[in-house]
Amino acid sequence: MQKKASILVVDDTELNIDILMGILKNYDVIPALSGKEALQIVLDETIDLILLDIIMPEMDGYEVCKRLKADDRTKDIPIIFITVKHMEQDIIRGYELGIVDYVSKPFNPVALIGSVNKYLDMGQQIRKQKMIIKQLCHLSSQAVAQDTALFFYNNWKRSLTTTGHSKENQLQGTQQPIEKIVEILDNEMSEFILSFQRVYTPDMESTVFYIRDAVFLAERILSATFIHDKINLQIEEKETCQSCGSKNDFAQVILNLLSNAREVLIKRQIDCPEISIVIHKAENQSQVLIRDNSGGVDEALLDEMFDPLKSIAGHNNAKLFVARSIIEKHSGRLICKNWKMGTEFIVIL
């Protein structure tokens, strides 16, 4: 059995509340005779919509609305004002505070129920979107944690090998003293961790940065993993390109796109996997092209590549969604298309 929508009716006149409860008999109606009582109820109950009288003693509807919209716990609840008549100034002020609609006394049952149903649906959509965002954040956090462990392990393994503490060097008796190995490993891993922290630490201010610096910051994190997976990464800077914004944010975009390309190449078991990065200018705009030789995507599915709730042809759509969101926040664009060998992502700044 579907749960009834919960509507909070706030009015200091009991007769008005009785009338509204009669009209809204098919809903779970919770009455409140004052603004103070209403503010307490919304914290104790799950409220889907509020019908709020403007003129009340002690705390009027404007103040109640203002407080509800200032609280993260209640700001998304749709509010419909109750007015005595069509008072234009009251309505304008209400919309400025964040109400979604208004109804006038005496109540028109058909119009009232129509408005209630409309904004109950709106509230449901808002909650659904928030749930999707919450799930996406959870998935993104899991992906970051998994990537951190993988990249850290591969970087540590490569560092251990390059310090001379490999099995071959042990057999030949040429390994370095353990104190020297520990010192080198400590320096290598400290640098790696610092790079990772930079990428996931947002810059507080926009600055002008060289795009290659952000690209190489992401490459520094992934290089050991690419070596482990035998992925050939080529970086070419055709022209010196700069951008204004957050270098760390842009490095995260590149990291997400490279990590996504890696996942596709591994899932498809591509022989001689390759990823290329080209930094250049086109039509007076800085661009970064990231290409792989994974074989591409069905043209009909390209528009869905950034849908976080889907997985298209082995791509990590959650990472792609985050990358595009970051780029668009900085007034840029992220485009996905096919090229002759695979998939191409174009970052335009």
Long-range contacts (C-beta under 8 A, 24 or more apart in sequence): 3-28, 4-28, 5-48, 5-49, 5-120, 6-30, 6-45, 6-46, 6-47, 6-48, 6-49, 7-47, 7-48, 7-49, 7-50, 7-51, 7-116, 8-32, 8-38, 8-41, 8-42, 8-45, 8-47, 8-49, 8-50, 8-51, 9-50, 9-51, 10-34, 10-35, 10-37, 10-38, 10-50, 10-51, 10-52, 10-53, 10-56, 10-61, 10-64, 11-51, 11-53, 11-56, 11-82, 12-53, 12-56, 12-57, 13-53, 16-53, 16-82, 16-105, 19-107, 20-51, 20-107, 20-112, 23-107, 23-109, 23-112, 23-113, 24-112, 24-113, 24-116, 27-116, 34-58, 34-59, 35-59, 35-60, 35-61, 35-63, 35-64, 38-64, 39-64, 39-67, 39-68, 42-68, 42-73, 42-74, 42-77, 43-73, 43-74, 47-74, 47-77, 48-77, 48-78, 48-120, 48-123, 48-124, 49-77, 49-78, 49-79, 49-80, 49-116, 49-119, 49-120, 49-123, 50-77, 50-78, 50-79, 50-80, 51-80, 51-82, 51-103, 51-116, 52-79, 52-80, 52-81, 52-82, 52-99, 53-81, 53-82, 54-81, 54-82, 54-83, 54-84, 54-90, 54-94, 55-84, 61-94, 62-93, 62-94, 62-97, 65-94, 65-97, 65-98, 65-99, 66-97, 69-97, 69-98, 76-123, 76-126, 76-127, 76-130, 77-123, 78-119, 78-120, 78-122, 78-123, 80-115, 80-116, 80-119, 132-308, 132-309, 136-308, 136-318, 136-321, 139-308, 139-318, 140-318, 140-319, 140-322, 143-316, 143-318, 143-319, 144-200, 147-259, 148-196, 150-225, 151-192, 151-196, 151-221, 151-222, 151-224, 151-225, 152-189, 152-192, 152-193, 152-196, 154-224, 154-225, 154-227, 154-228, 155-188, 155-189, 155-192, 155-221, 155-223, 155-224, 155-225, 156-185, 156-189, 157-224, 157-228, 158-224, 158-227, 158-228, 159-184, 159-185, 159-188, 159-189, 159-224, 160-185, 191-220, 192-220, 192-221, 195-220, 195-221, 196-221, 198-248, 198-251, 199-248, 199-251, 199-252, 199-255, 200-248, 200-252, 201-248, 202-246, 202-248, 202-249, 203-245, 203-246, 203-247, 203-248, 203-249, 206-244, 206-245, 206-246, 207-244, 207-245, 207-246, 207-247, 208-242, 208-243, 208-244, 209-242, 209-243, 209-244, 209-245, 209-247, 209-250, 210-240, 210-241, 210-242, 211-241, 211-242, 211-243, 211-250, 211-279, 211-286, 211-288, 211-349, 212-237, 212-240, 212-241, 212-279, 213-247, 214-247, 214-248, 214-250, 214-251, 214-254, 215-251, 215-254, 215-277, 215-279, 215-288, 217-247, 217-248, 217-251, 217-254, 218-251, 218-252, 218-254, 218-255, 218-258, 219-254, 219-258, 219-277, 221-255, 222-255, 222-258, 222-259, 222-262, 225-262, 226-262, 226-275, 229-262, 229-265, 229-266, 229-273, 230-273, 231-262, 231-265, 231-273, 231-274, 231-275, 232-272, 232-273, 232-274, 232-275, 233-258, 233-274, 233-275, 233-276, 233-277, 234-274, 234-275, 234-276, 234-277, 235-276, 235-277, 235-279, 236-276, 236-277, 236-278, 236-279, 237-279, 237-280, 238-278, 238-279, 238-280, 238-281, 239-279, 239-280, 239-281, 241-279, 241-280, 241-281, 241-286, 241-287, 241-349, 242-286, 243-286, 243-330, 243-349, 245-330, 245-349, 246-330, 249-326, 249-329, 249-330, 250-326, 250-330, 250-349, 252-322, 252-323, 252-326, 253-323, 253-326, 253-327, 253-334, 253-347, 254-288, 254-290, 254-347, 256-319, 256-320, 256-322, 256-323, 257-290, 257-319, 257-320, 257-323, 257-345, 257-347, 258-290, 259-316, 259-319, 260-315, 260-316, 260-319, 260-320, 260-323, 261-290, 261-292, 261-294, 261-343, 263-314, 263-315, 263-316, 264-292, 264-294, 264-313, 264-314, 264-315, 264-343, 265-292, 265-293, 265-294, 267-314, 268-294, 268-295, 268-314, 270-294, 270-295, 285-348, 285-349, 286-348, 286-349, 287-346, 287-347, 287-348, 287-349, 288-346, 288-347, 288-349, 289-344, 289-345, 289-346, 289-347, 290-344, 290-345, 290-346, 290-347, 291-339, 291-341, 291-342, 291-343, 291-344, 291-345, 292-341, 292-342, 292-343, 293-341, 293-342, 294-342, 294-343, 295-341, 295-342, 296-338, 296-339, 296-341, 296-342, 296-343, 297-336, 297-338, 297-343, 299-338, 302-336, 302-337, 302-338, 305-336, 306-334, 306-336, 315-343, 320-345
